[in-house]
Amino acid sequence: MEKSAGPGGTTRDRIVSAAVAELVERGLGAFTTPRVAARAGLAQGTLFRHFPTKRGLLVAAVEEAINSTVRDYVEVLFTHLSSEQKRGDRELVEVVIGILWDAYRDERVLAAYEVRSAARTDSQLAEALAPVLAAIDVGSGDFFALTMPETFRLSGRDMRAVTRVVVNALQGRAFTRTSFPDPEADAVLLTGLADFVMSMMNPGPGHINNPSIPSKPQNRRK
């Protein structure tokens, strides 16, 4: 077992925490291993013993950025759910969507997606990041599905479809708003997603679940 390197945890923990802080504050363009080592209060040689490549350090930083964000916002969610306040279905849906929205706008997540964008031209980085980024998509989906009102009854396939729409919309807007901020568009998106979820929860006349999936033809008597 690795010995603790002081109040900041193990040496590896200190390096990864410093890497996350560098990504958040300076961005990927200014990210260097000497700066990470200096921020962690370690010699660069010590950093390289734990992370021989910059790519490996970036992957570890992305994973920690995502995991720490998830931990923080799960705590926020359970604080809401454990309160004595009674919420209607619509309010609960809005709370969950709002917490996911805050999580995707968190600087740590935005820094992680900056690294993901860079992986477009780095196949090795893309391959290393794939399981890490897949985990946040799955985690977000579980987070959303498990906190929906008890009255929200959808099949597993339909629930995954609804979750995918919500998660993808929030992710996309959170990332694009860094270049094109528009509070009004943000508000419209959040309201629209809540409307969408409620319509799936309480389908009106003529509603068709999963319209993209053809229904099985029924045998007709001649």
C-alpha positions, 0 to 999 in steps of 0.5 A, a space after each residue: 500500500 502506498 504511504 500517505 504523502 501528507 495531508 493531501 493524501 497519497 502522492 498519486 492523489 496529490 498529483 491527480 488533484 493538482 492535474 485537475 486544478 491545472 486543467 480547471 484553472 489554465 485549460 488544456 492548452 497550458 497544461 504541463 507536467 512541470 506545472 502539475 508537479 510544482 502545484 503538487 509540491 513534488 519533484 518532476 521525477 516523482 510525478 513521472 514515477 507515477 505517470 510516465 506519460 502526459 496522456 496517462 496523467 490526463 486520463 487520471 485527471 479526467 476520471 477524478 474530475 468526473 468522480 469528484 463532481 459526481 460525489 458532490 452532486 449526489 450529495 446535493 441530490 440526497 440533501 434535497 430528497 431527504 428534506 421534509 418538504 413534499 414535492 409533486 412529480 413536476 417539481 421533483 423532475 425539475 429538481 433532478 434536471 436542475 442538479 444534472 444541469 449544475 453538474 454538467 456546468 461544473 468547471 471540472 466536467 467542462 475541463 474533462 470535456 475539453 480533454 475529450 475534444 482534444 482526443 478527436 485527433 489523438 486516437 490513443 487518448 481517445 481509446 484511454 478516455 472511452 471507458 472513463 467517459 462512458 462511465 459518466 454517461 451510464 452514471 448520469 442515466 442511473 442518477 436520472 432514472 433512479 430519482 424519478 417519481 414512483 409514478 413514472 412507469 416506463 419500460 427499461 427501453 423507454 426509460 433509457 430513451 428518455 434518459 438519453 434525450 435528457 442527458 445528451 441535451 444537457 451535456 451538449 448545451 453545457 459545453 456549447 454555452 461556454 462559447 455561446 452563453 444565452 441564459 434565455 436558451 438555458 431556461 427554455 431548455 430546462 423547461 422543455 426537458 421537464 415538459 418532455 419528461 412529464 409528457 412521457 410520464 403522463 402520455 395523452 391520447 394518441 401517445 406512442 412510446 418509442 415512435 422510432 421502433 415499429 410496433 409488431 403487426 397484429 394478426 387479423 382474422 379474415 
